[in-house]
């Protein structure tokens, strides 16, 4: 039986060595750390640089995640592609190697009709025996998914089969629209990196899918929200430095997230290199890095750890 997806499920960034190959040792170390700080599973997504990986690399990354997870939590794989045929191939591989779910953004190069969206996701839903997370990543890549696609898929396949990660702006109102249109049946995950986590939690999400860079803080924040959701004195001192750090990432889109997230993973001592797969449009300058350092120190103080 696939493990249930809920709570904090981080998207793992892909570490590369000096030869531009996936660094599997660092990947395993990062997975160990994720579970040590309270993650309930791990997965791949846009910040895994899946769009810059070969087919073999994407499949290898999925296999390494399943092996690294070692049954400690749910594992999901990003399988979105430019055709349903490609996406299904990735999904079938994920199922064969032991994933608990797949996550698919729609094709990024085409503006699809409602019918074309439904055909794409039906092929996945009927092609694998795993839950399918429908991802709208249009806040930084691709086009927004119409609400009719969400409701049509949920009506046809149910909430155990179809889950949602809507990231189209404005995220909060769109979460509420999906919740209300499905009478609260939709199982919704947010993926704002933490900057909209408090607002999203209050709108009824099932879980959150942040990057790894601020994971310990996201886990702590999720636990506070889950136990004492009205305790603003506990929530906001931790939430504010998370927001400030993610705001710096947002200024350069996906490349901004990747540059700062990998910088922080090195800063933490989890990684030895912040190498990204080129080409990319933005790199971390010294002044931004200094501000990241200052904010990360505030984040660690709020979390109760010693700045390094």
C-alpha positions in Angstrom: 0.0 0.0 0.0 1.3 3.5 -0.8 2.1 5.6 2.2 -0.2 8.5 2.9 1.0 12.0 1.8 0.5 14.6 4.5 2.3 17.1 6.6 5.7 18.4 5.6 7.0 16.8 2.4 10.1 18.6 1.2 11.3 18.7 -2.4 14.9 17.7 -2.5 17.3 19.8 -4.6 19.7 17.9 -6.8 23.3 18.1 -5.8 25.9 17.9 -8.6 29.6 17.1 -8.3 32.4 18.9 -10.2 31.8 16.6 -13.2 28.2 17.8 -13.4 26.9 14.4 -12.3 24.3 13.8 -9.6 26.1 13.5 -6.2 24.2 10.5 -4.7 26.2 10.5 -1.4 25.1 14.1 -0.7 21.6 13.2 -1.7 21.4 10.4 0.8 22.9 12.6 3.5 20.2 15.2 2.8 17.4 12.7 3.0 18.8 11.4 6.4 18.7 15.0 7.7 15.2 15.6 6.4 13.9 12.7 8.3 15.9 13.6 11.4 14.3 17.0 11.6 10.7 15.6 11.1 9.9 15.4 7.4 7.0 12.9 6.7 8.4 12.1 3.2 10.5 13.4 0.4 10.0 14.1 -3.3 11.2 15.7 -6.5 9.9 18.8 -8.2 10.9 21.9 -10.1 13.7 22.8 -7.6 15.1 19.4 -8.2 16.1 20.9 -11.6 14.1 18.1 -13.4 13.8 20.2 -16.5 17.6 20.2 -16.8 18.1 16.4 -16.3 18.2 13.7 -18.9 15.7 10.9 -18.8 18.2 8.6 -17.3 19.1 11.2 -14.6 15.5 11.8 -13.7 14.9 8.0 -13.3 18.2 7.7 -11.4 17.2 10.5 -9.1 13.8 8.8 -8.4 15.5 5.5 -7.6 18.0 7.2 -5.2 15.2 8.9 -3.4 13.4 5.7 -2.8 16.6 4.0 -1.6 17.5 6.9 0.6 14.1 7.1 2.2 14.3 3.4 3.2 10.7 3.2 4.2 10.8 6.1 6.6 8.2 8.2 4.8 6.3 8.7 1.6 8.2 9.3 -1.6 6.8 11.0 -4.7 8.4 11.7 -8.0 7.8 14.6 -10.4 6.8 13.2 -13.7 5.4 16.2 -15.7 6.5 16.4 -19.3 5.5 17.9 -22.6 3.3 14.9 -23.6 1.2 12.4 -21.7 3.2 9.6 -23.3 6.4 11.0 -21.6 4.7 11.7 -18.3 3.3 8.1 -18.2 6.7 6.6 -18.8 8.2 8.5 -15.9 5.2 7.6 -13.7 5.4 3.9 -14.6 9.1 3.9 -13.6 8.3 5.7 -10.3 5.7 3.0 -9.6 8.1 0.2 -10.4 10.9 1.5 -8.1 8.6 2.0 -5.1 7.3 5.5 -5.1 4.1 6.2 -3.2 2.7 8.9 -5.5 3.6 10.9 -8.6 3.3 14.7 -9.1 2.7 16.1 -12.6 2.7 19.7 -13.9 1.0 20.0 -17.3 3.0 20.6 -20.5 4.8 23.9 -20.2 5.1 24.9 -23.8 1.4 24.7 -24.8 -1.7 26.6 -23.5 -4.0 23.7 -23.1 -7.8 23.6 -23.2 -9.8 22.1 -20.3 -10.3 19.0 -22.4 -6.5 18.6 -23.2 -5.7 19.0 -19.5 -8.2 16.3 -18.6 -6.8 14.0 -21.2 -3.3 14.5 -20.0 -4.1 13.7 -16.3 -6.5 10.9 -17.1 -3.7 9.1 -18.9 -1.7 9.3 -15.7 -4.5 8.4 -13.4 -5.5 5.4 -15.4 -2.0 4.3 -16.2 -0.5 3.9 -12.7 -1.9 2.5 -9.5 -0.6 5.5 -7.5 -2.1 8.8 -6.4 -1.5 11.6 -8.8 -0.7 15.1 -7.5 -1.9 17.7 -10.0 0.7 20.5 -9.9 0.1 24.0 -11.2 3.6 25.6 -11.2 2.5 28.6 -13.1 3.8 31.1 -10.5 7.2 30.5 -12.1 6.7 28.2 -15.1 3.9 27.2 -17.5 0.2 28.2 -17.5 -2.4 28.1 -14.8 -4.7 25.1 -14.7 -8.4 25.9 -14.9 -10.6 25.1 -11.8 -12.8 22.9 -14.0 -9.9 20.6 -14.5 -9.4 20.1 -10.8 -13.1 19.5 -10.1 -13.5 17.2 -13.1 -10.6 15.0 -12.1 -11.8 14.8 -8.4 -15.3 14.0 -9.5 -14.1 11.2 -11.7 -11.3 9.6 -9.6 -11.9 10.7 -6.0 -9.7 12.3 -3.3 -7.6 9.2 -2.7 -6.4 9.1 -6.3 -6.2 12.8 -7.2 -4.4 15.4 -5.0 -3.5 19.0 -5.7 -0.6 21.4 -5.5 -2.0 24.7 -6.9 0.6 27.4 -7.2 -1.0 29.9 -9.5 -1.2 33.4 -8.1 -2.9 34.6 -6.0 -2.3 31.3 -4.2 -4.4 31.9 -1.1 -7.7 32.8 -2.9 -7.1 30.0 -5.4 -6.6 27.5 -2.5 -9.9 28.6 -1.1 -11.7 28.4 -4.4 -10.6 24.8 -4.9 -11.6 23.9 -1.3 -15.0 25.5 -1.7 -15.7 24.1 -5.2 -15.0 20.6 -3.9 -16.9 21.0 -0.6 -13.7 20.5 1.3 -12.9 17.1 -0.3 -9.8 18.2 -2.2 -6.5 17.2 -0.5 -4.4 20.3 -1.2 -0.6 20.9 -0.7 1.1 24.3 -0.9 4.5 25.0 -2.3 5.4 28.6 -1.6 8.7 27.8 0.1 7.1 28.9 3.4 6.2 32.5 2.6 2.5 31.7 2.4 2.4 28.7 4.7 0.5 30.4 7.6 -2.2 31.8 5.3 -2.4 28.5 3.4 -2.7 26.5 6.6 -5.7 28.5 7.7 -7.4 27.7 4.4 -7.3 24.0 5.1 -4.3 22.5 3.4 -3.3 18.8 3.9 0.5 19.6 3.8 3.3 21.6 2.5 6.1 20.9 0.0 9.0 23.3 0.7 12.6 23.0 -0.4 15.2 21.5 2.0 17.0 24.7 2.9 14.6 25.9 5.6 13.1 22.5 6.4 13.7 22.4 10.2 12.0 25.8 10.5 9.1 24.7 8.3 8.6 21.5 10.4 8.6 23.5 13.6 6.2 26.0 12.2 3.9 23.3 10.9 3.8 21.7 14.3 2.9 24.9 16.0 0.1 25.6 13.5 -1.2 22.0 13.9 -1.3 22.2 17.7 -1.9 25.9 18.7 -2.9 27.6 15.5 -4.0 30.8 17.2 -0.7 31.2 19.2 0.6 34.2 17.2 3.4 34.8 19.7 4.8 31.4 18.8 4.0 31.5 15.1 5.2 34.8 13.8 8.7 35.2 15.3 9.7 32.0 13.3 7.5 32.7 10.3 8.9 36.2 9.6 12.5 35.3 8.9 11.3 32.4 6.7 9.2 35.0 4.7 12.2 37.3 4.4 14.5 34.6 3.1 11.9 33.4 0.6 11.2 36.9 -0.6 14.9 37.2 -1.7 14.5 33.9 -3.5 11.3 35.0 -5.3 13.0 38.0 -6.9 14.7 35.8 -9.6 12.1 33.1 -10.1 13.1 29.5 -10.2 16.8 30.4 -10.6 16.5 32.6 -7.5 15.1 29.7 -5.4 17.9 27.4 -6.6 20.8 29.8 -6.1 19.8 30.7 -2.5 18.5 27.3 -1.5 21.8 25.6 -2.6 23.8 28.4 -0.9 22.0 27.7 2.4 22.5 23.9 2.1 26.2 24.5 1.8 26.0 27.1 4.7 24.4 24.4 6.8 27.3 22.0 6.1 24.9 19.5 4.4 26.4 20.1 1.0 29.9 20.8 -0.2 29.0 22.5 -3.5 26.2 24.8 -4.6 26.6 23.9 -8.2 23.6 24.2 -10.5 23.0 22.7 -13.9 23.6 25.5 -16.5 22.4 27.5 -18.2 20.7 29.8 -15.7 19.8 33.4 -15.7 20.7 34.6 -12.2 23.5 34.0 -9.6 23.8 35.1 -6.1 25.8 38.4 -5.7 27.8 39.3 -2.6 25.3 41.8 -1.3 22.4 39.4 -1.6 24.5 36.7 0.1 25.3 39.0 3.0 21.5 39.7 3.5 20.8 35.9 3.3 23.4 35.4 6.0 21.9 38.0 8.3 18.4 36.6 7.8 19.6 33.0 8.3 21.1 34.0 11.6 17.7 35.5 12.6 16.0 32.3 11.4 18.3 30.1 13.6 17.8 32.3 16.6 14.0 32.0 16.2 14.3 28.3 15.8 16.5 28.1 18.9 19.7 26.9 17.2 23.1 28.6 17.3 24.0 30.7 14.2 27.1 29.3 12.3 
